[in-house]
Amino acid sequence: MTASTASTGEGRHHQTGQAAGVDPLAGLRTPDDPPRDVYLTGPVFLDIIFTGLDSAPVRGTESWARGMGSSPGGVANMATALARLGLRTSLSAAFGDDHYGEYCWDALEQGEGIDLTPSRKVPGWHSPVTVSMAYEGERTMVSHGHEPPPQEPAPAYPPHARAAVASLTPGRRAPWIAQAASRGTRVFADVGWDDTGAWDLAGLADLEHCEAFLPNASEAMRYTGADSPRAAARALTAHVPLAVVTLGAEGAYAIDRRTGETAEVPAIAVEALDPTGAGDVFVAGFVTGTLAGWPLADRLAFAGLTAALSVQEFGGSLSAPGWSEIAAWWRRVQSVEGQDPEALRRYAFLEALLPKEQTTPWPLRRAVPTIGFRRSA
């Protein structure tokens, strides 16, 4: 599928899954369910994104970007992506009491409907900031921030939820992960680059509590010593039941040792405006499909689709697609002449999920050039 089929235009408005009439877990909900579908914890940054750069900035010169946006970042990318897919999402994070923190809190709680009950506003603590520069399909980031005061940690015991998403830190346990798993929460884990260079799976001690691990190809091969991403995925299933390895432009590969099921889905070719947060959106799409009980290949396809739609907008969190955008993409892609029938069949499962009629859009925020504009009524 080509880039032109994936874009639904600039200036679009979002709907959350529930606002659009789509609850991916509707057929599974019971009165005994936990009140939350997904729980997350981590730092929230204010992201300032520059796009339209022809090349990387050169020392001693001034570069002008053709586009700029600001939006909540960090763990907010994942939380927003989950909420826009209709999952009841709860976030534990520290927020500064500056204008940046106020903006991020409002965007997440009021704009996205994310439960911030476990979160805290910290007086006198300024919000972490990341400046991201996107060019040539890649990005370069500069961040600044300080640890929040020690009296502002994540809750001692995480709220009960169907699932949790954790970012593993080499050599360090996060006690809440084991606590969540002990209550039946299904933990999905990703990991960042290992700056120590050790790449030791034993250092990811909390992996033993996780249902799924979703590294990229480079991370997976370094941690396992395998010579290919697919071999790395197989090696990872000795440590976690479900391994998902993202392959960049080639798509993603997954293997579930419990069922022996494997799946590989190619990526959707798009012209990326800003790749910030695409990995988080991929994980959110995969978590959604897993909680809904979809086949492994459908989960991979859906995760790849949501990530592809996200890179065509500014910012990480506010670029995540909702169900209305997914529906618009599906209607449009079917109308393109010469479309590969096999590729269309890969996404045919969407027919049973998407709203049959166009619903009234619920306008949510996009990344904006500056903070402080009042929203129009």
Solvent accessible surface area in square Angstrom, and as a share of the most:
residue,aa,sasa,rsa
1,M,42,0.19
2,T,78,0.45
3,A,35,0.27
4,S,71,0.46
5,T,0,0.00
6,A,0,0.00
7,S,36,0.23
8,T,28,0.16
9,G,33,0.32
10,E,165,0.74
11,G,66,0.63
12,R,34,0.12
13,H,102,0.46
14,H,0,0.00
15,Q,1,0.01
16,T,12,0.07
17,G,0,0.00
18,Q,88,0.39
19,A,47,0.37
20,A,2,0.01
21,G,67,0.64
22,V,9,0.05
23,D,41,0.21
24,P,16,0.10
25,L,0,0.00
26,A,65,0.50
27,G,80,0.77
28,L,85,0.42
29,R,50,0.18
30,T,74,0.43
31,P,142,0.89
32,D,134,0.70
33,D,39,0.20
34,P,23,0.15
35,P,90,0.56
36,R,52,0.19
37,D,0,0.00
38,V,0,0.00
39,Y,3,0.01
40,L,2,0.01
41,T,32,0.19
42,G,24,0.23
43,P,84,0.53
44,V,6,0.04
45,F,46,0.19
46,L,1,0.00
47,D,7,0.04
48,I,30,0.15
49,I,0,0.00
50,F,60,0.25
51,T,2,0.01
52,G,22,0.21
53,L,17,0.09
54,D,111,0.57
55,S,57,0.37
56,A,41,0.32
57,P,61,0.38
58,V,96,0.55
59,R,237,0.87
60,G,84,0.80
61,T,89,0.52
62,E,137,0.61
63,S,56,0.36
64,W,202,0.71
65,A,32,0.24
66,R,177,0.65
67,G,14,0.14
68,M,70,0.31
69,G,0,0.00
70,S,4,0.02
71,S,0,0.00
72,P,0,0.00
73,G,0,0.00
74,G,28,0.27
75,V,23,0.13
76,A,0,0.00
77,N,10,0.05
78,M,8,0.04
79,A,0,0.00
80,T,0,0.00
81,A,1,0.01
82,L,0,0.00
83,A,8,0.06
84,R,0,0.00
85,L,2,0.01
86,G,2,0.02
87,L,5,0.03
88,R,105,0.38
89,T,6,0.03
90,S,0,0.00
91,L,0,0.00
92,S,3,0.02
93,A,11,0.09
94,A,14,0.11
95,F,5,0.02
96,G,2,0.02
97,D,85,0.44
98,D,45,0.23
99,H,142,0.64
100,Y,81,0.31
101,G,3,0.03
102,E,107,0.48
103,Y,26,0.10
104,C,2,0.01
105,W,41,0.14
106,D,43,0.22
107,A,1,0.01
108,L,0,0.00
109,E,60,0.27
110,Q,114,0.50
111,G,1,0.01
112,E,4,0.02
113,G,58,0.56
114,I,3,0.01
115,D,44,0.23
116,L,5,0.03
117,T,101,0.59
118,P,14,0.09
119,S,5,0.03
120,R,125,0.46
121,K,107,0.46
122,V,4,0.02
123,P,108,0.68
124,G,78,0.75
125,W,26,0.09
126,H,74,0.33
127,S,6,0.04
128,P,8,0.05
129,V,30,0.17
130,T,10,0.06
131,V,43,0.25
132,S,0,0.00
133,M,32,0.14
134,A,5,0.04
135,Y,36,0.14
136,E,136,0.61
137,G,51,0.50
138,E,115,0.51
139,R,99,0.36
140,T,55,0.32
141,M,98,0.44
142,V,96,0.55
143,S,68,0.44
144,H,107,0.48
145,G,36,0.34
146,H,107,0.48
147,E,154,0.69
148,P,42,0.26
149,P,38,0.24
150,P,126,0.79
151,Q,131,0.58
152,E,37,0.17
153,P,98,0.62
154,A,35,0.27
155,P,41,0.26
156,A,96,0.74
157,Y,113,0.43
158,P,2,0.01
159,P,24,0.15
160,H,62,0.28
161,A,1,0.01
162,R,40,0.15
163,A,0,0.00
164,A,0,0.00
165,V,9,0.05
166,A,3,0.02
167,S,82,0.53
168,L,10,0.05
169,T,58,0.34
170,P,42,0.26
171,G,70,0.67
172,R,169,0.62
173,R,121,0.44
174,A,31,0.24
175,P,96,0.60
176,W,27,0.10
177,I,2,0.01
178,A,35,0.27
179,Q,50,0.22
180,A,4,0.03
181,A,30,0.23
182,S,86,0.55
183,R,103,0.37
184,G,57,0.55
185,T,10,0.06
186,R,88,0.32
187,V,1,0.01
188,F,0,0.00
189,A,1,0.00
190,D,28,0.14
191,V,12,0.07
192,G,39,0.37
193,W,130,0.46
194,D,5,0.03
195,D,135,0.70
196,T,110,0.64
197,G,50,0.48
198,A,69,0.54
199,W,26,0.09
200,D,76,0.40
201,L,25,0.12
202,A,82,0.64
203,G,19,0.18
204,L,5,0.02
205,A,30,0.24
206,D,6,0.03
207,L,7,0.03
208,E,113,0.50
209,H,55,0.25
210,C,7,0.04
211,E,21,0.09
212,A,0,0.00
213,F,0,0.00
214,L,9,0.05
215,P,1,0.01
216,N,62,0.32
217,A,19,0.15
218,S,45,0.29
219,E,13,0.06
220,A,0,0.00
221,M,58,0.26
222,R,123,0.45
223,Y,12,0.04
224,T,36,0.21
225,G,68,0.66
226,A,25,0.19
227,D,134,0.69
228,S,36,0.23
229,P,25,0.16
230,R,72,0.26
231,A,24,0.18
232,A,0,0.00
233,A,0,0.00
234,R,124,0.45
235,A,42,0.32
236,L,0,0.00
237,T,14,0.08
238,A,83,0.65
239,H,90,0.40
240,V,1,0.00
241,P,27,0.17
242,L,0,0.00
243,A,0,0.00
244,V,0,0.00
245,V,0,0.00
246,T,34,0.20
247,L,18,0.09
248,G,60,0.57
249,A,101,0.79
250,E,112,0.50
251,G,12,0.11
252,A,2,0.02
253,Y,20,0.08
254,A,0,0.00
255,I,24,0.12
256,D,6,0.03
257,R,126,0.46
258,R,126,0.46
259,T,99,0.57
260,G,55,0.53
261,E,65,0.29
262,T,71,0.41
263,A,11,0.09
264,E,82,0.37
265,V,7,0.04
266,P,95,0.60
267,A,42,0.32
268,I,13,0.07
269,A,63,0.49
270,V,38,0.22
271,E,142,0.63
272,A,46,0.36
273,L,69,0.34
274,D,0,0.00
275,P,29,0.18
276,T,4,0.03
277,G,6,0.06
278,A,19,0.15
279,G,52,0.50
280,D,33,0.17
281,V,1,0.00
282,F,15,0.06
283,V,7,0.04
284,A,0,0.00
285,G,0,0.00
286,F,0,0.00
287,V,0,0.00
288,T,0,0.00
289,G,0,0.00
290,T,8,0.04
291,L,10,0.05
292,A,17,0.13
293,G,61,0.59
294,W,30,0.10
295,P,81,0.51
296,L,0,0.00
297,A,27,0.21
298,D,19,0.10
299,R,23,0.08
300,L,2,0.01
301,A,0,0.00
302,F,0,0.00
303,A,0,0.00
304,G,22,0.21
305,L,0,0.00
306,T,1,0.00
307,A,15,0.11
308,A,9,0.07
309,L,4,0.02
310,S,2,0.01
311,V,14,0.08
312,Q,25,0.11
313,E,17,0.08
314,F,55,0.23
315,G,0,0.00
316,G,0,0.00
317,S,0,0.00
318,L,0,0.00
319,S,2,0.01
320,A,0,0.00
321,P,3,0.02
322,G,0,0.00
323,W,0,0.00
324,S,16,0.10
325,E,9,0.04
326,I,0,0.00
327,A,3,0.02
328,A,28,0.22
329,W,0,0.00
330,W,14,0.05
331,R,115,0.42
332,R,112,0.41
333,V,0,0.00
334,Q,82,0.37
335,S,86,0.55
336,V,54,0.31
337,E,166,0.75
338,G,85,0.81
339,Q,27,0.12
340,D,73,0.38
341,P,82,0.52
342,E,105,0.47
343,A,21,0.16
344,L,41,0.20
345,R,150,0.55
346,R,67,0.24
347,Y,9,0.03
348,A,49,0.38
349,F,41,0.17
350,L,0,0.00
351,E,86,0.38
352,A,94,0.73
353,L,43,0.21
354,L,16,0.08
355,P,32,0.20
356,K,159,0.68
357,E,136,0.61
358,Q,114,0.50
359,T,47,0.28
360,T,118,0.69
361,P,70,0.44
362,W,103,0.36
363,P,63,0.40
364,L,10,0.05
365,R,46,0.17
366,R,40,0.15
367,A,14,0.10
368,V,48,0.28
369,P,79,0.50
370,T,62,0.36
371,I,48,0.24
372,G,61,0.59
373,F,151,0.63
374,R,229,0.83
375,R,129,0.47
376,S,109,0.70
377,A,154,1.20
